[in-house]
Amino acid sequence: MAKNDTDRLDELEIIVAHQARTVEDLNEAVIRQDREIRRLEKLVEALVERFQAVEEQVSPDVPVTKPPHW
């Protein structure tokens, strides 16, 4: 290989290494975000259940039902 080809190959290897690191970083971010979303979904579900329980205590004669579009 000529010097020019070697330099180009080195540059490409550096670029690929940086891209691989970026992909790893993005994957870690997605994993963290997925965990946070799952945690928040559980929290929202618990809050909905608590709200419905309070709502039923306030007006037990009126049934709590989801709208038809749910």
N, CA, C, O and CB atoms as a CASP TS submission, in Angstrom:
PFRMAT TS
TARGET T0000
AUTHOR 0000-0000-0000
METHOD Language model
MODEL 1
PARENT N/A
ATOM      1  N   MET     1       0.825  -1.184   0.000  1.00  0.00           N
ATOM      2  CA  MET     1       0.000   0.000   0.000  1.00  0.00           C
ATOM      3  C   MET     1       0.866   1.242   0.000  1.00  0.00           C
ATOM      4  O   MET     1       1.907   1.300   0.654  1.00  0.00           O
ATOM      5  CB  MET     1      -0.937   0.001   1.194  1.00  0.00           C
ATOM      6  N   ALA     2       0.432   2.190  -0.716  1.00  0.00           N
ATOM      7  CA  ALA     2       1.138   3.463  -0.720  1.00  0.00           C
ATOM      8  C   ALA     2       0.854   4.192   0.590  1.00  0.00           C
ATOM      9  O   ALA     2      -0.118   3.887   1.282  1.00  0.00           O
ATOM     10  CB  ALA     2       0.720   4.331  -1.942  1.00  0.00           C
ATOM     11  N   LYS     3       1.696   5.141   0.918  1.00  0.00           N
ATOM     12  CA  LYS     3       1.530   5.920   2.154  1.00  0.00           C
ATOM     13  C   LYS     3       0.154   6.556   2.196  1.00  0.00           C
ATOM     14  O   LYS     3      -0.489   6.588   3.245  1.00  0.00           O
ATOM     15  CB  LYS     3       2.619   7.006   2.269  1.00  0.00           C
ATOM     16  N   ASN     4      -0.292   7.052   1.082  1.00  0.00           N
ATOM     17  CA  ASN     4      -1.593   7.702   1.005  1.00  0.00           C
ATOM     18  C   ASN     4      -2.704   6.717   1.368  1.00  0.00           C
ATOM     19  O   ASN     4      -3.630   7.065   2.101  1.00  0.00           O
ATOM     20  CB  ASN     4      -1.824   8.279  -0.403  1.00  0.00           C
ATOM     21  N   ASP     5      -2.612   5.498   0.859  1.00  0.00           N
ATOM     22  CA  ASP     5      -3.629   4.483   1.161  1.00  0.00           C
ATOM     23  C   ASP     5      -3.600   4.107   2.642  1.00  0.00           C
ATOM     24  O   ASP     5      -4.648   3.902   3.254  1.00  0.00           O
ATOM     25  CB  ASP     5      -3.412   3.227   0.292  1.00  0.00           C
ATOM     26  N   THR     6      -2.413   4.018   3.208  1.00  0.00           N
ATOM     27  CA  THR     6      -2.284   3.689   4.628  1.00  0.00           C
ATOM     28  C   THR     6      -2.905   4.783   5.489  1.00  0.00           C
ATOM     29  O   THR     6      -3.611   4.495   6.456  1.00  0.00           O
ATOM     30  CB  THR     6      -0.805   3.489   5.007  1.00  0.00           C
ATOM     31  N   ASP     7      -2.642   6.026   5.137  1.00  0.00           N
ATOM     32  CA  ASP     7      -3.227   7.151   5.874  1.00  0.00           C
ATOM     33  C   ASP     7      -4.752   7.135   5.776  1.00  0.00           C
ATOM     34  O   ASP     7      -5.452   7.369   6.761  1.00  0.00           O
ATOM     35  CB  ASP     7      -2.676   8.486   5.342  1.00  0.00           C
ATOM     36  N   ARG     8      -5.244   6.861   4.590  1.00  0.00           N
ATOM     37  CA  ARG     8      -6.699   6.812   4.396  1.00  0.00           C
ATOM     38  C   ARG     8      -7.314   5.677   5.211  1.00  0.00           C
ATOM     39  O   ARG     8      -8.372   5.845   5.817  1.00  0.00           O
ATOM     40  CB  ARG     8      -7.041   6.638   2.902  1.00  0.00           C
ATOM     41  N   LEU     9      -6.653   4.528   5.222  1.00  0.00           N
ATOM     42  CA  LEU     9      -7.151   3.386   5.993  1.00  0.00           C
ATOM     43  C   LEU     9      -7.151   3.713   7.487  1.00  0.00           C
ATOM     44  O   LEU     9      -8.110   3.404   8.194  1.00  0.00           O
ATOM     45  CB  LEU     9      -6.291   2.127   5.718  1.00  0.00           C
ATOM     46  N   ASP    10      -6.079   4.335   7.962  1.00  0.00           N
ATOM     47  CA  ASP    10      -6.013   4.740   9.372  1.00  0.00           C
ATOM     48  C   ASP    10      -7.154   5.698   9.714  1.00  0.00           C
ATOM     49  O   ASP    10      -7.794   5.570  10.758  1.00  0.00           O
ATOM     50  CB  ASP    10      -4.653   5.402   9.683  1.00  0.00           C
ATOM     51  N   GLU    11      -7.397   6.646   8.833  1.00  0.00           N
ATOM     52  CA  GLU    11      -8.468   7.620   9.053  1.00  0.00           C
ATOM     53  C   GLU    11      -9.836   6.927   9.103  1.00  0.00           C
ATOM     54  O   GLU    11     -10.673   7.251   9.946  1.00  0.00           O
ATOM     55  CB  GLU    11      -8.455   8.692   7.943  1.00  0.00           C
ATOM     56  N   LEU    12     -10.049   5.982   8.202  1.00  0.00           N
ATOM     57  CA  LEU    12     -11.314   5.241   8.198  1.00  0.00           C
ATOM     58  C   LEU    12     -11.478   4.412   9.472  1.00  0.00           C
ATOM     59  O   LEU    12     -12.577   4.324  10.019  1.00  0.00           O
ATOM     60  CB  LEU    12     -11.393   4.330   6.966  1.00  0.00           C
ATOM     61  N   GLU    13     -10.393   3.806   9.941  1.00  0.00           N
ATOM     62  CA  GLU    13     -10.458   3.024  11.176  1.00  0.00           C
ATOM     63  C   GLU    13     -10.797   3.913  12.368  1.00  0.00           C
ATOM     64  O   GLU    13     -11.549   3.512  13.257  1.00  0.00           O
ATOM     65  CB  GLU    13      -9.128   2.298  11.421  1.00  0.00           C
ATOM     66  N   ILE    14     -10.245   5.113  12.381  1.00  0.00           N
ATOM     67  CA  ILE    14     -10.548   6.064  13.457  1.00  0.00           C
ATOM     68  C   ILE    14     -12.023   6.458  13.403  1.00  0.00           C
ATOM     69  O   ILE    14     -12.697   6.510  14.432  1.00  0.00           O
ATOM     70  CB  ILE    14      -9.646   7.326  13.349  1.00  0.00           C
ATOM     71  N   ILE    15     -12.513   6.732  12.209  1.00  0.00           N
ATOM     72  CA  ILE    15     -13.921   7.104  12.043  1.00  0.00           C
ATOM     73  C   ILE    15     -14.834   5.973  12.513  1.00  0.00           C
ATOM     74  O   ILE    15     -15.809   6.215  13.224  1.00  0.00           O
ATOM     75  CB  ILE    15     -14.221   7.452  10.570  1.00  0.00           C
ATOM     76  N   VAL    16     -14.523   4.758  12.122  1.00  0.00           N
ATOM     77  CA  VAL    16     -15.341   3.603  12.521  1.00  0.00           C
ATOM     78  C   VAL    16     -15.302   3.431  14.041  1.00  0.00           C
ATOM     79  O   VAL    16     -16.326   3.127  14.653  1.00  0.00           O
ATOM     80  CB  VAL    16     -14.844   2.307  11.817  1.00  0.00           C
ATOM     81  N   ALA    17     -14.148   3.618  14.644  1.00  0.00           N
ATOM     82  CA  ALA    17     -14.036   3.488  16.100  1.00  0.00           C
ATOM     83  C   ALA    17     -14.902   4.533  16.801  1.00  0.00           C
ATOM     84  O   ALA    17     -15.580   4.226  17.781  1.00  0.00           O
ATOM     85  CB  ALA    17     -12.563   3.629  16.546  1.00  0.00           C
ATOM     86  N   HIS    18     -14.878   5.764  16.299  1.00  0.00           N
ATOM     87  CA  HIS    18     -15.714   6.822  16.881  1.00  0.00           C
ATOM     88  C   HIS    18     -17.197   6.504  16.700  1.00  0.00           C
ATOM     89  O   HIS    18     -17.995   6.708  17.615  1.00  0.00           O
ATOM     90  CB  HIS    18     -15.383   8.186  16.239  1.00  0.00           C
ATOM     91  N   GLN    19     -17.557   6.013  15.543  1.00  0.00           N
ATOM     92  CA  GLN    19     -18.956   5.662  15.297  1.00  0.00           C
ATOM     93  C   GLN    19     -19.400   4.507  16.191  1.00  0.00           C
ATOM     94  O   GLN    19     -20.524   4.510  16.692  1.00  0.00           O
ATOM     95  CB  GLN    19     -19.162   5.294  13.822  1.00  0.00           C
ATOM     96  N   ALA    20     -18.540   3.536  16.393  1.00  0.00           N
ATOM     97  CA  ALA    20     -18.871   2.409  17.269  1.00  0.00           C
ATOM     98  C   ALA    20     -19.099   2.908  18.695  1.00  0.00           C
ATOM     99  O   ALA    20     -20.031   2.466  19.367  1.00  0.00           O
ATOM    100  CB  ALA    20     -17.744   1.341  17.242  1.00  0.00           C
ATOM    101  N   ARG    21     -18.258   3.822  19.154  1.00  0.00           N
ATOM    102  CA  ARG    21     -18.424   4.397  20.498  1.00  0.00           C
ATOM    103  C   ARG    21     -19.732   5.180  20.585  1.00  0.00           C
ATOM    104  O   ARG    21     -20.441   5.100  21.588  1.00  0.00           O
ATOM    105  CB  ARG    21     -17.228   5.316  20.851  1.00  0.00           C
ATOM    106  N   THR    22     -20.047   5.930  19.542  1.00  0.00           N
ATOM    107  CA  THR    22     -21.293   6.690  19.523  1.00  0.00           C
ATOM    108  C   THR    22     -22.495   5.758  19.586  1.00  0.00           C
ATOM    109  O   THR    22     -23.458   6.034  20.302  1.00  0.00           O
ATOM    110  CB  THR    22     -21.369   7.566  18.268  1.00  0.00           C
ATOM    111  N   VAL    23     -22.448   4.668  18.851  1.00  0.00           N
ATOM    112  CA  VAL    23     -23.544   3.687  18.874  1.00  0.00           C
ATOM    113  C   VAL    23     -23.684   3.101  20.278  1.00  0.00           C
ATOM    114  O   VAL    23     -24.802   2.942  20.767  1.00  0.00           O
ATOM    115  CB  VAL    23     -23.297   2.552  17.834  1.00  0.00           C
ATOM    116  N   GLU    24     -22.579   2.781  20.925  1.00  0.00           N
ATOM    117  CA  GLU    24     -22.622   2.251  22.295  1.00  0.00           C
ATOM    118  C   GLU    24     -23.226   3.272  23.254  1.00  0.00           C
ATOM    119  O   GLU    24     -24.055   2.925  24.096  1.00  0.00           O
ATOM    120  CB  GLU    24     -21.209   1.856  22.767  1.00  0.00           C
ATOM    121  N   ASP    25     -22.809   4.531  23.125  1.00  0.00           N
ATOM    122  CA  ASP    25     -23.345   5.590  23.987  1.00  0.00           C
ATOM    123  C   ASP    25     -24.848   5.760  23.780  1.00  0.00           C
ATOM    124  O   ASP    25     -25.603   5.895  24.743  1.00  0.00           O
ATOM    125  CB  ASP    25     -22.624   6.919  23.715  1.00  0.00           C
ATOM    126  N   LEU    26     -25.275   5.753  22.523  1.00  0.00           N
ATOM    127  CA  LEU    26     -26.697   5.898  22.224  1.00  0.00           C
ATOM    128  C   LEU    26     -27.489   4.710  22.753  1.00  0.00           C
ATOM    129  O   LEU    26     -28.597   4.878  23.262  1.00  0.00           O
ATOM    130  CB  LEU    26     -26.916   6.047  20.717  1.00  0.00           C
ATOM    131  N   ASN    27     -26.930   3.517  22.636  1.00  0.00           N
ATOM    132  CA  ASN    27     -27.601   2.326  23.156  1.00  0.00           C
ATOM    133  C   ASN    27     -27.774   2.423  24.669  1.00  0.00           C
ATOM    134  O   ASN    27     -28.838   2.096  25.195  1.00  0.00           O
ATOM    135  CB  ASN    27     -26.808   1.057  22.791  1.00  0.00           C
ATOM    136  N   GLU    28     -26.745   2.866  25.363  1.00  0.00           N
ATOM    137  CA  GLU    28     -26.842   3.038  26.812  1.00  0.00           C
ATOM    138  C   GLU    28     -27.905   4.073  27.168  1.00  0.00           C
ATOM    139  O   GLU    28     -28.643   3.895  28.138  1.00  0.00           O
ATOM    140  CB  GLU    28     -25.483   3.454  27.396  1.00  0.00           C
ATOM    141  N   ALA    29     -27.989   5.143  26.396  1.00  0.00           N
ATOM    142  CA  ALA    29     -29.004   6.166  26.645  1.00  0.00           C
ATOM    143  C   ALA    29     -30.404   5.597  26.442  1.00  0.00           C
ATOM    144  O   ALA    29     -31.310   5.881  27.225  1.00  0.00           O
ATOM    145  CB  ALA    29     -28.786   7.379  25.725  1.00  0.00           C
ATOM    146  N   VAL    30     -30.582   4.805  25.408  1.00  0.00           N
ATOM    147  CA  VAL    30     -31.891   4.190  25.145  1.00  0.00           C
ATOM    148  C   VAL    30     -32.269   3.245  26.283  1.00  0.00           C
ATOM    149  O   VAL    30     -33.424   3.217  26.708  1.00  0.00           O
ATOM    150  CB  VAL    30     -31.878   3.425  23.794  1.00  0.00           C
ATOM    151  N   ILE    31     -31.317   2.485  26.771  1.00  0.00           N
ATOM    152  CA  ILE    31     -31.578   1.562  27.882  1.00  0.00           C
ATOM    153  C   ILE    31     -32.001   2.343  29.128  1.00  0.00           C
ATOM    154  O   ILE    31     -32.965   1.970  29.796  1.00  0.00           O
ATOM    155  CB  ILE    31     -30.322   0.699  28.186  1.00  0.00           C
ATOM    156  N   ARG    32     -31.280   3.429  29.443  1.00  0.00           N
ATOM    157  CA  ARG    32     -31.644   4.260  30.600  1.00  0.00           C
ATOM    158  C   ARG    32     -33.034   4.855  30.422  1.00  0.00           C
ATOM    159  O   ARG    32     -33.833   4.861  31.359  1.00  0.00           O
ATOM    160  CB  ARG    32     -30.612   5.386  30.807  1.00  0.00           C
ATOM    161  N   GLN    33     -33.327   5.354  29.229  1.00  0.00           N
ATOM    162  CA  GLN    33     -34.631   5.954  28.974  1.00  0.00           C
ATOM    163  C   GLN    33     -35.741   4.919  29.069  1.00  0.00           C
ATOM    164  O   GLN    33     -36.828   5.223  29.561  1.00  0.00           O
ATOM    165  CB  GLN    33     -34.650   6.617  27.604  1.00  0.00           C
ATOM    166  N   ASP    34     -35.483   3.706  28.606  1.00  0.00           N
ATOM    167  CA  ASP    34     -36.488   2.646  28.697  1.00  0.00           C
ATOM    168  C   ASP    34     -36.796   2.336  30.161  1.00  0.00           C
ATOM    169  O   ASP    34     -37.958   2.176  30.533  1.00  0.00           O
ATOM    170  CB  ASP    34     -36.004   1.372  27.967  1.00  0.00           C
ATOM    171  N   ARG    35     -35.762   2.253  30.982  1.00  0.00           N
ATOM    172  CA  ARG    35     -35.972   2.007  32.417  1.00  0.00           C
ATOM    173  C   ARG    35     -36.796   3.135  33.041  1.00  0.00           C
ATOM    174  O   ARG    35     -37.714   2.885  33.822  1.00  0.00           O
ATOM    175  CB  ARG    35     -34.612   1.872  33.151  1.00  0.00           C
ATOM    176  N   GLU    36     -36.464   4.364  32.692  1.00  0.00           N
ATOM    177  CA  GLU    36     -37.181   5.517  33.244  1.00  0.00           C
ATOM    178  C   GLU    36     -38.635   5.529  32.782  1.00  0.00           C
ATOM    179  O   GLU    36     -39.531   5.833  33.569  1.00  0.00           O
ATOM    180  CB  GLU    36     -36.488   6.826  32.836  1.00  0.00           C
ATOM    181  N   ILE    37     -38.873   5.205  31.530  1.00  0.00           N
ATOM    182  CA  ILE    37     -40.245   5.146  31.008  1.00  0.00           C
ATOM    183  C   ILE    37     -41.040   4.082  31.749  1.00  0.00           C
ATOM    184  O   ILE    37     -42.186   4.319  32.131  1.00  0.00           O
ATOM    185  CB  ILE    37     -40.245   4.855  29.488  1.00  0.00           C
ATOM    186  N   ARG    38     -40.448   2.918  31.954  1.00  0.00           N
ATOM    187  CA  ARG    38     -41.148   1.843  32.684  1.00  0.00           C
ATOM    188  C   ARG    38     -41.471   2.276  34.114  1.00  0.00           C
ATOM    189  O   ARG    38     -42.560   2.009  34.621  1.00  0.00           O
ATOM    190  CB  ARG    38     -40.289   0.552  32.705  1.00  0.00           C
ATOM    191  N   ARG    39     -40.521   2.943  34.754  1.00  0.00           N
ATOM    192  CA  ARG    39     -40.747   3.427  36.120  1.00  0.00           C
ATOM    193  C   ARG    39     -41.885   4.441  36.143  1.00  0.00           C
ATOM    194  O   ARG    39     -42.760   4.381  37.007  1.00  0.00           O
ATOM    195  CB  ARG    39     -39.459   4.057  36.695  1.00  0.00           C
ATOM    196  N   LEU    40     -41.871   5.361  35.201  1.00  0.00           N
ATOM    197  CA  LEU    40     -42.912   6.385  35.140  1.00  0.00           C
ATOM    198  C   LEU    40     -44.273   5.791  34.808  1.00  0.00           C
ATOM    199  O   LEU    40     -45.291   6.244  35.331  1.00  0.00           O
ATOM    200  CB  LEU    40     -42.548   7.441  34.114  1.00  0.00           C
ATOM    201  N   GLU    41     -44.300   4.779  33.939  1.00  0.00           N
ATOM    202  CA  GLU    41     -45.569   4.116  33.620  1.00  0.00           C
ATOM    203  C   GLU    41     -46.164   3.470  34.867  1.00  0.00           C
ATOM    204  O   GLU    41     -47.370   3.562  35.098  1.00  0.00           O
ATOM    205  CB  GLU    41     -45.366   3.056  32.517  1.00  0.00           C
ATOM    206  N   LYS    42     -45.329   2.821  35.669  1.00  0.00           N
ATOM    207  CA  LYS    42     -45.817   2.209  36.909  1.00  0.00           C
ATOM    208  C   LYS    42     -46.329   3.277  37.868  1.00  0.00           C
ATOM    209  O   LYS    42     -47.352   3.091  38.529  1.00  0.00           O
ATOM    210  CB  LYS    42     -44.702   1.382  37.582  1.00  0.00           C
ATOM    211  N   LEU    43     -45.618   4.388  37.940  1.00  0.00           N
ATOM    212  CA  LEU    43     -46.033   5.481  38.812  1.00  0.00           C
ATOM    213  C   LEU    43     -47.377   6.054  38.368  1.00  0.00           C
ATOM    214  O   LEU    43     -48.255   6.291  39.197  1.00  0.00           O
ATOM    215  CB  LEU    43     -44.967   6.582  38.830  1.00  0.00           C
ATOM    216  N   VAL    44     -47.539   6.274  37.080  1.00  0.00           N
ATOM    217  CA  VAL    44     -48.805   6.792  36.557  1.00  0.00           C
ATOM    218  C   VAL    44     -49.936   5.810  36.842  1.00  0.00           C
ATOM    219  O   VAL    44     -51.029   6.214  37.238  1.00  0.00           O
ATOM    220  CB  VAL    44     -48.698   7.062  35.039  1.00  0.00           C
ATOM    221  N   GLU    45     -49.675   4.532  36.642  1.00  0.00           N
ATOM    222  CA  GLU    45     -50.699   3.508  36.908  1.00  0.00           C
ATOM    223  C   GLU    45     -51.120   3.541  38.381  1.00  0.00           C
ATOM    224  O   GLU    45     -52.308   3.459  38.691  1.00  0.00           O
ATOM    225  CB  GLU    45     -50.169   2.095  36.534  1.00  0.00           C
ATOM    226  N   ALA    46     -50.147   3.660  39.281  1.00  0.00           N
ATOM    227  CA  ALA    46     -50.460   3.726  40.711  1.00  0.00           C
ATOM    228  C   ALA    46     -51.255   4.986  41.034  1.00  0.00           C
ATOM    229  O   ALA    46     -52.190   4.943  41.834  1.00  0.00           O
ATOM    230  CB  ALA    46     -49.170   3.686  41.548  1.00  0.00           C
ATOM    231  N   LEU    47     -50.890   6.102  40.421  1.00  0.00           N
ATOM    232  CA  LEU    47     -51.617   7.348  40.662  1.00  0.00           C
ATOM    233  C   LEU    47     -53.046   7.272  40.149  1.00  0.00           C
ATOM    234  O   LEU    47     -53.963   7.777  40.797  1.00  0.00           O
ATOM    235  CB  LEU    47     -50.895   8.515  40.005  1.00  0.00           C
ATOM    236  N   VAL    48     -53.246   6.653  39.005  1.00  0.00           N
ATOM    237  CA  VAL    48     -54.596   6.487  38.458  1.00  0.00           C
ATOM    238  C   VAL    48     -55.434   5.650  39.415  1.00  0.00           C
ATOM    239  O   VAL    48     -56.585   5.987  39.692  1.00  0.00           O
ATOM    240  CB  VAL    48     -54.552   5.824  37.053  1.00  0.00           C
ATOM    241  N   GLU    49     -54.861   4.562  39.920  1.00  0.00           N
ATOM    242  CA  GLU    49     -55.591   3.710  40.860  1.00  0.00           C
ATOM    243  C   GLU    49     -55.950   4.473  42.129  1.00  0.00           C
ATOM    244  O   GLU    49     -57.064   4.346  42.638  1.00  0.00           O
ATOM    245  CB  GLU    49     -54.763   2.469  41.210  1.00  0.00           C
ATOM    246  N   ARG    50     -55.015   5.263  42.641  1.00  0.00           N
ATOM    247  CA  ARG    50     -55.291   6.062  43.847  1.00  0.00           C
ATOM    248  C   ARG    50     -56.368   7.098  43.568  1.00  0.00           C
ATOM    249  O   ARG    50     -57.263   7.301  44.389  1.00  0.00           O
ATOM    250  CB  ARG    50     -54.007   6.758  44.348  1.00  0.00           C
ATOM    251  N   PHE    51     -56.289   7.747  42.428  1.00  0.00           N
ATOM    252  CA  PHE    51     -57.287   8.755  42.064  1.00  0.00           C
ATOM    253  C   PHE    51     -58.669   8.123  41.962  1.00  0.00           C
ATOM    254  O   PHE    51     -59.648   8.682  42.456  1.00  0.00           O
ATOM    255  CB  PHE    51     -56.912   9.436  40.734  1.00  0.00           C
ATOM    256  N   GLN    52     -58.749   6.967  41.325  1.00  0.00           N
ATOM    257  CA  GLN    52     -60.033   6.292  41.180  1.00  0.00           C
ATOM    258  C   GLN    52     -60.586   5.881  42.538  1.00  0.00           C
ATOM    259  O   GLN    52     -61.792   5.974  42.769  1.00  0.00           O
ATOM    260  CB  GLN    52     -59.893   5.068  40.272  1.00  0.00           C
ATOM    261  N   ALA    53     -59.720   5.427  43.438  1.00  0.00           N
ATOM    262  CA  ALA    53     -60.169   5.044  44.778  1.00  0.00           C
ATOM    263  C   ALA    53     -60.721   6.252  45.525  1.00  0.00           C
ATOM    264  O   ALA    53     -61.762   6.160  46.176  1.00  0.00           O
ATOM    265  CB  ALA    53     -59.016   4.407  45.575  1.00  0.00           C
ATOM    266  N   VAL    54     -60.032   7.374  45.435  1.00  0.00           N
ATOM    267  CA  VAL    54     -60.506   8.597  46.090  1.00  0.00           C
ATOM    268  C   VAL    54     -61.814   9.052  45.457  1.00  0.00           C
ATOM    269  O   VAL    54     -62.747   9.444  46.158  1.00  0.00           O
ATOM    270  CB  VAL    54     -59.443   9.720  45.998  1.00  0.00           C
ATOM    271  N   GLU    55     -61.879   9.001  44.154  1.00  0.00           N
ATOM    272  CA  GLU    55     -63.085   9.427  43.446  1.00  0.00           C
ATOM    273  C   GLU    55     -64.283   8.559  43.844  1.00  0.00           C
ATOM    274  O   GLU    55     -65.392   9.071  43.994  1.00  0.00           O
ATOM    275  CB  GLU    55     -62.862   9.365  41.921  1.00  0.00           C
ATOM    276  N   GLU    56     -64.071   7.271  44.012  1.00  0.00           N
ATOM    277  CA  GLU    56     -65.152   6.370  44.421  1.00  0.00           C
ATOM    278  C   GLU    56     -65.599   6.662  45.852  1.00  0.00           C
ATOM    279  O   GLU    56     -66.779   6.521  46.172  1.00  0.00           O
ATOM    280  CB  GLU    56     -64.703   4.906  44.298  1.00  0.00           C
ATOM    281  N   GLN    57     -64.673   7.064  46.706  1.00  0.00           N
ATOM    282  CA  GLN    57     -65.029   7.397  48.086  1.00  0.00           C
ATOM    283  C   GLN    57     -65.839   8.684  48.150  1.00  0.00           C
ATOM    284  O   GLN    57     -66.738   8.818  48.981  1.00  0.00           O
ATOM    285  CB  GLN    57     -63.769   7.529  48.946  1.00  0.00           C
ATOM    286  N   VAL    58     -65.524   9.622  47.278  1.00  0.00           N
ATOM    287  CA  VAL    58     -66.217  10.907  47.269  1.00  0.00           C
ATOM    288  C   VAL    58     -67.633  10.749  46.743  1.00  0.00           C
ATOM    289  O   VAL    58     -68.570  11.308  47.313  1.00  0.00           O
ATOM    290  CB  VAL    58     -65.451  11.927  46.424  1.00  0.00           C
ATOM    291  N   SER    59     -67.800  10.002  45.675  1.00  0.00           N
ATOM    292  CA  SER    59     -69.136   9.794  45.108  1.00  0.00           C
ATOM    293  C   SER    59     -69.317   8.315  44.777  1.00  0.00           C
ATOM    294  O   SER    59     -69.167   7.913  43.623  1.00  0.00           O
ATOM    295  CB  SER    59     -69.349  10.673  43.835  1.00  0.00           C
ATOM    296  N   PRO    60     -69.639   7.501  45.789  1.00  0.00           N
ATOM    297  CA  PRO    60     -69.729   6.060  45.554  1.00  0.00           C
ATOM    298  C   PRO    60     -70.916   5.647  44.685  1.00  0.00           C
ATOM    299  O   PRO    60     -70.922   4.540  44.146  1.00  0.00           O
ATOM    300  CB  PRO    60     -69.813   5.347  46.867  1.00  0.00           C
ATOM    301  N   ASP    61     -71.917   6.509  44.538  1.00  0.00           N
ATOM    302  CA  ASP    61     -73.089   6.154  43.741  1.00  0.00           C
ATOM    303  C   ASP    61     -72.831   6.245  42.242  1.00  0.00           C
ATOM    304  O   ASP    61     -73.528   5.608  41.452  1.00  0.00           O
ATOM    305  CB  ASP    61     -74.247   7.049  44.108  1.00  0.00           C
ATOM    306  N   VAL    62     -71.842   7.024  41.850  1.00  0.00           N
ATOM    307  CA  VAL    62     -71.560   7.210  40.429  1.00  0.00           C
ATOM    308  C   VAL    62     -70.423   6.263  40.045  1.00  0.00           C
ATOM    309  O   VAL    62     -69.313   6.400  40.560  1.00  0.00           O
ATOM    310  CB  VAL    62     -71.188   8.706  40.109  1.00  0.00           C
ATOM    311  N   PRO    63     -70.677   5.305  39.149  1.00  0.00           N
ATOM    312  CA  PRO    63     -69.607   4.376  38.765  1.00  0.00           C
ATOM    313  C   PRO    63     -68.526   5.083  37.946  1.00  0.00           C
ATOM    314  O   PRO    63     -68.815   5.970  37.143  1.00  0.00           O
ATOM    315  CB  PRO    63     -70.185   3.197  37.964  1.00  0.00           C
ATOM    316  N   VAL    64     -67.298   4.678  38.162  1.00  0.00           N
ATOM    317  CA  VAL    64     -66.173   5.224  37.408  1.00  0.00           C
ATOM    318  C   VAL    64     -65.921   4.285  36.237  1.00  0.00           C
ATOM    319  O   VAL    64     -65.511   3.139  36.420  1.00  0.00           O
ATOM    320  CB  VAL    64     -64.885   5.384  38.309  1.00  0.00           C
ATOM    321  N   THR    65     -66.170   4.780  35.046  1.00  0.00           N
ATOM    322  CA  THR    65     -65.954   3.972  33.849  1.00  0.00           C
ATOM    323  C   THR    65     -65.125   4.756  32.861  1.00  0.00           C
ATOM    324  O   THR    65     -65.102   5.987  32.877  1.00  0.00           O
ATOM    325  CB  THR    65     -67.292   3.544  33.214  1.00  0.00           C
ATOM    326  N   LYS    66     -64.454   4.031  32.010  1.00  0.00           N
ATOM    327  CA  LYS    66     -63.655   4.679  30.971  1.00  0.00           C
ATOM    328  C   LYS    66     -64.577   5.144  29.853  1.00  0.00           C
ATOM    329  O   LYS    66     -65.600   4.513  29.587  1.00  0.00           O
ATOM    330  CB  LYS    66     -62.562   3.718  30.420  1.00  0.00           C
ATOM    331  N   PRO    67     -64.220   6.241  29.200  1.00  0.00           N
ATOM    332  CA  PRO    67     -65.013   6.686  28.055  1.00  0.00           C
ATOM    333  C   PRO    67     -64.989   5.630  26.947  1.00  0.00           C
ATOM    334  O   PRO    67     -64.070   4.812  26.896  1.00  0.00           O
ATOM    335  CB  PRO    67     -64.485   8.038  27.522  1.00  0.00           C
ATOM    336  N   PRO    68     -65.988   5.639  26.061  1.00  0.00           N
ATOM    337  CA  PRO    68     -66.057   4.609  25.024  1.00  0.00           C
ATOM    338  C   PRO    68     -64.859   4.598  24.071  1.00  0.00           C
ATOM    339  O   PRO    68     -64.580   3.568  23.459  1.00  0.00           O
ATOM    340  CB  PRO    68     -67.309   4.792  24.230  1.00  0.00           C
ATOM    341  N   HIS    69     -64.153   5.707  23.933  1.00  0.00           N
ATOM    342  CA  HIS    69     -63.020   5.742  23.000  1.00  0.00           C
ATOM    343  C   HIS    69     -61.761   5.123  23.597  1.00  0.00           C
ATOM    344  O   HIS    69     -60.739   5.079  22.912  1.00  0.00           O
ATOM    345  CB  HIS    69     -62.732   7.177  22.583  1.00  0.00           C
ATOM    346  N   TRP    70     -61.781   4.653  24.812  1.00  0.00           N
ATOM    347  CA  TRP    70     -60.624   4.012  25.427  1.00  0.00           C
ATOM    348  C   TRP    70     -60.675   2.595  25.110  1.00  0.00           C
ATOM    349  O   TRP    70     -59.796   1.838  25.524  1.00  0.00           O
ATOM    350  CB  TRP    70     -60.566   4.218  26.921  1.00  0.00           C
TER
END
